[in-house]
Amino acid sequence: MIVCVCKSVSDRKIRASIAEGVDSFDELQFELGVASCCGKCADSVRGVMMESGVCASRCGFEHHPNHPQAMPLTFYERKAA
């Protein structure tokens, strides 16, 4: 199923990235581009993360969307193909 229409990212692609070691919403945004255009898929991406067992660590669901908080800035390196 396509989760992010803007970037054509499926739930399978998200799960594959998680299996390869991506363990945060920010990393998924960086690697796959999810929730970086219109943002409508953010909750669905976090849902796939929760189903995959990584939400408890760093999917971001504990933050209330109506109360933005300062998030620490993290830089990621792209993996060579």
Residue pairs with C-beta under 8 A, 6 or more apart in sequence:
1 10
1 11
2 8
2 9
2 10
3 9
3 10
3 11
3 14
3 34
3 41
3 44
3 45
3 48
4 32
4 33
4 34
4 35
4 41
4 44
4 45
5 40
5 41
6 33
6 36
6 37
6 38
6 41
7 32
7 33
7 34
7 36
7 37
9 32
9 33
9 34
9 41
11 48
13 32
14 28
14 32
14 34
14 45
14 48
14 49
14 52
15 48
15 52
17 27
17 28
17 31
17 32
18 28
18 49
18 52
18 54
22 28
22 31
23 54
23 57
23 58
24 54
24 57
24 58
24 59
24 60
24 74
25 35
25 42
25 45
25 46
25 49
25 58
25 59
25 60
26 58
26 74
26 76
27 76
28 34
28 45
28 49
29 35
29 36
30 76
30 78
31 76
31 78
34 41
34 42
34 45
35 41
35 42
35 45
46 55
46 59
46 60
46 61
49 55
49 59
50 59
50 61
55 61
63 69
